[in-house]
Amino acid sequence: RALTPGATIMTQLSRTIWMDYS
């Protein structure tokens, strides 16, 4: 899906944080 660069970065960050706190 086409998202804004910022949204993509935020998604990646959220995923990384999720993994970090899992």
Backbone atoms as SQL, in Angstrom:
CREATE TABLE atoms (id INTEGER PRIMARY KEY, chain TEXT, resi INTEGER, resn TEXT, atom TEXT, x REAL, y REAL, z REAL);
INSERT INTO atoms VALUES
  (1, 'A', 1, 'ARG', 'N', 0.840, -1.204, 0.000),
  (2, 'A', 1, 'ARG', 'CA', 0.000, 0.000, 0.000),
  (3, 'A', 1, 'ARG', 'C', 0.876, 1.256, 0.000),
  (4, 'A', 2, 'ALA', 'N', 0.348, 2.314, -0.598),
  (5, 'A', 2, 'ALA', 'CA', 1.125, 3.549, -0.705),
  (6, 'A', 2, 'ALA', 'C', 0.874, 4.451, 0.500),
  (7, 'A', 3, 'LEU', 'N', 1.886, 4.617, 1.307),
  (8, 'A', 3, 'LEU', 'CA', 1.770, 5.502, 2.472),
  (9, 'A', 3, 'LEU', 'C', 2.827, 6.591, 2.366),
  (10, 'A', 4, 'THR', 'N', 2.665, 7.624, 3.162),
  (11, 'A', 4, 'THR', 'CA', 3.657, 8.695, 3.161),
  (12, 'A', 4, 'THR', 'C', 4.946, 8.184, 3.807),
  (13, 'A', 5, 'PRO', 'N', 6.100, 8.692, 3.383),
  (14, 'A', 5, 'PRO', 'CA', 7.377, 8.263, 3.958),
  (15, 'A', 5, 'PRO', 'C', 7.360, 8.308, 5.482),
  (16, 'A', 6, 'GLY', 'N', 6.763, 9.373, 6.014),
  (17, 'A', 6, 'GLY', 'CA', 6.712, 9.513, 7.471),
  (18, 'A', 6, 'GLY', 'C', 5.925, 8.379, 8.101),
  (19, 'A', 7, 'ALA', 'N', 4.797, 8.033, 7.468),
  (20, 'A', 7, 'ALA', 'CA', 3.966, 6.957, 8.008),
  (21, 'A', 7, 'ALA', 'C', 4.732, 5.640, 7.968),
  (22, 'A', 8, 'THR', 'N', 5.435, 5.424, 6.865),
  (23, 'A', 8, 'THR', 'CA', 6.204, 4.184, 6.739),
  (24, 'A', 8, 'THR', 'C', 7.258, 4.099, 7.842),
  (25, 'A', 9, 'ILE', 'N', 7.957, 5.202, 8.056),
  (26, 'A', 9, 'ILE', 'CA', 9.001, 5.238, 9.090),
  (27, 'A', 9, 'ILE', 'C', 8.375, 4.975, 10.463),
  (28, 'A', 10, 'MET', 'N', 7.239, 5.607, 10.724),
  (29, 'A', 10, 'MET', 'CA', 6.583, 5.423, 12.012),
  (30, 'A', 10, 'MET', 'C', 6.169, 3.972, 12.189),
  (31, 'A', 11, 'THR', 'N', 5.683, 3.352, 11.114),
  (32, 'A', 11, 'THR', 'CA', 5.279, 1.950, 11.186),
  (33, 'A', 11, 'THR', 'C', 6.488, 1.088, 11.528),
  (34, 'A', 12, 'GLN', 'N', 7.594, 1.341, 10.842),
  (35, 'A', 12, 'GLN', 'CA', 8.810, 0.579, 11.098),
  (36, 'A', 12, 'GLN', 'C', 9.276, 0.783, 12.540),
  (37, 'A', 13, 'LEU', 'N', 9.213, 2.028, 13.007),
  (38, 'A', 13, 'LEU', 'CA', 9.617, 2.336, 14.366),
  (39, 'A', 13, 'LEU', 'C', 8.730, 1.610, 15.363),
  (40, 'A', 14, 'SER', 'N', 7.418, 1.662, 15.132),
  (41, 'A', 14, 'SER', 'CA', 6.477, 1.014, 16.042),
  (42, 'A', 14, 'SER', 'C', 6.748, -0.480, 16.094),
  (43, 'A', 15, 'ARG', 'N', 7.005, -1.062, 14.924),
  (44, 'A', 15, 'ARG', 'CA', 7.263, -2.496, 14.876),
  (45, 'A', 15, 'ARG', 'C', 8.530, -2.830, 15.652),
  (46, 'A', 16, 'THR', 'N', 9.555, -1.994, 15.465),
  (47, 'A', 16, 'THR', 'CA', 10.814, -2.226, 16.179),
  (48, 'A', 16, 'THR', 'C', 10.597, -2.112, 17.679),
  (49, 'A', 17, 'ILE', 'N', 9.874, -1.082, 18.095),
  (50, 'A', 17, 'ILE', 'CA', 9.598, -0.881, 19.519),
  (51, 'A', 17, 'ILE', 'C', 8.806, -2.072, 20.065),
  (52, 'A', 18, 'TRP', 'N', 7.822, -2.512, 19.296),
  (53, 'A', 18, 'TRP', 'CA', 7.004, -3.660, 19.712),
  (54, 'A', 18, 'TRP', 'C', 7.892, -4.864, 19.967),
  (55, 'A', 19, 'MET', 'N', 8.775, -5.120, 19.014),
  (56, 'A', 19, 'MET', 'CA', 9.681, -6.259, 19.161),
  (57, 'A', 19, 'MET', 'C', 10.568, -6.068, 20.393),
  (58, 'A', 20, 'ASP', 'N', 10.995, -4.823, 20.610),
  (59, 'A', 20, 'ASP', 'CA', 11.886, -4.518, 21.712),
  (60, 'A', 20, 'ASP', 'C', 11.215, -4.777, 23.061),
  (61, 'A', 21, 'TYR', 'N', 9.923, -4.395, 23.143),
  (62, 'A', 21, 'TYR', 'CA', 9.239, -4.524, 24.427),
  (63, 'A', 21, 'TYR', 'C', 8.472, -5.837, 24.566),
  (64, 'A', 22, 'SER', 'N', 8.531, -6.677, 23.531),
  (65, 'A', 22, 'SER', 'CA', 7.811, -7.938, 23.586),
  (66, 'A', 22, 'SER', 'C', 8.439, -8.837, 24.649);
